[in-house]
Amino acid sequence: MGRAIHAVPIRDEIGGIAAIWYREWKVFLREKSRIVASIVSPILWLLVFGGGLGRNVSIPGTEYQAFIFPGILAQAVLFSSVFFGVYIVWDRKIDFLKEVLVAPMSRTSVFVGKVIGGATDSVVQSLILLVLGAILGATGLIPGLHPSLVRFAIALPLLAITTASLVSVGLIIGAMMESPEGFQLVSSFLLFPTFFLSGALFPLDRLPAWLAPLVAIDPLTYSVDALRHAILGRAHFALALDLGVMGGFLALVVWLGSVAFARMKV
Amino acid sequence: MGIIELEHLTKRFDGLTAVNDLTLDIADGEFFGLLGPNGAGKTTTLLMLTTLLKPTSGTARVNGFDLVRQARQVRNAIGIVFQDPSSDDTLTGYENLKLHGMLYHMPSALREERIRDVLALVDLTDRKDEIVKHYSGGMRRRLELGRGLMHRPRVLFLDEPTLGLDPQSREHIWTYVERLVIEAKITVVLTTHYMEEADHLCGRVAIIDHGRIAALDTPAGLKRVVGGDIITLGVQAPDLAAVQALGVVDEVDHKDGILKLTVRDAKARLPRILQAIGAVDWVEVHPATLEDVFIHYTGHEIRDVSEEGGWAERSMRYRSGTR
């Protein structure tokens, strides 16, 4: 037994989290197509959907394309984060997951390492989208979007909190699913309602009575709203409420994720 | 005191008893084999001993630590090569080892030193920067074998280490395993359903069938129990009474026109036996193998598992899906 083996447990846990992050980061860098794919779809939404509809829709106070920019950022993070959970299903299909679970670290740390790994991917993706958004705004391709370093910089931590929650959700589903097909099915059921109800594409001011409560229980609603505060300077809810819900939801899913990982079958 | 001690270790999965009341001591430095067909409970036993599965009842200690209450200490003391591929095939060989070093909390200088040692040991130094996807099945196994030893465990578990490999790669792996074990001076627990593998590598073998230990001894000792040689004859209507009357046959098994006799010193006694039996289509004599021992104790042959697909095949199948 080497000297490394008797290290302090808390340091072991952090080392283990770093190990898992290292792996996810290497894989992310190696799969460039994934990065490109995660950028193309949001740009299509912004330019084609936003551009096409924007000419015919007016949003009080701003242009439609600029208005949906925060929502499209949230959408990009939503899809890439939740789908990250499918990789745990693949890890289990071969015995790679066992290699990680048999290491001297807690399952909670395995979960946290995965969350940080998945969130890093989405933050990089968000950063690219913010830069592209700034360029598109500055060149007038997204009318009404006025790039500001401070505002865009504030958006990034908000996106980081959002992706951490959503990666957790993906991992919880992944921990319970035996097959990638099952994962795909369950996550699609979740993703589309979450996206459409979040108000990413419409303002929350004049919702039909049946729709308002559904929008209110969608956790992504508050991320989109917070991002509007940051990027557009105007939104529906108070920023404190948005941050409170985002923080509370993150705490909830991290806790649920630790439980799901502790119970996960190898 | 053994380095691994099982006391009434039992695992049930809704109604099915996969591991049934195993009590067993494995001494420090032993090369121990768990031999049995698929579904006999070997892998379940291994998953319990490596803390990945909680026993339903009973206990076990590895390196003096309780499996359930001191799981972390157990994990620090063990290395394992899993049945299915367990390296990340989007990473290089080096990166897989670095990841392992990080998971086992090695400071970076020590980690780099161990990676070098391990790569040299399994002859992968030249290929370390290649992505594992491009490795052959045998190379990947070797990488995982080296990785299992990288943190210098006291006990190394090998779960079907050559499953699905071609015979040549299998013998290669055996050579590596023997070399590694000699250099690392550790205890090895191996599961296999290959008789030759258990015979070739293990100091002691437990024959496992339906979650129980059917027999436990050295391969030589087990073969001695069967008692000498096996005479197999193709014969439709043998005169079994006359054969028994010779008083040299220990065991008789006749079905589907094939007669199996267990006889000590078969060569010298064969002529008399043939005379007693009558008309015979063909004869074969071989010294008792572990296969015969297995049949002796369990009453059936080790079931064929090829239909489930080998390790290499599965590694191919999941390759496209893994990152």
Interface residues (C-beta under 8 A of the other chain):
Chain A: M1 G2 R3 A4 I5 A7 P9 R11 D12 G15 G16 A18 A19 I20 Y22 R23 K26 V27 R30 E31 Y87 W90 D91 K93 I94 D95 F96 K98 E99 V100 L101 V102 A103 P104 M105 P180 V266
Chain B: L47 T50 T51 L52 L53 R72 R75 N76 A77 I78 I80 F82 Q83 D84 P85 S86 S87 D88 T90 L91 E95 K98 L99 H100 M102 L103 Y104 H105 M106 P107 L110 I131 H151 R152 R154 R314 S315 Y318 G321 T322 R323
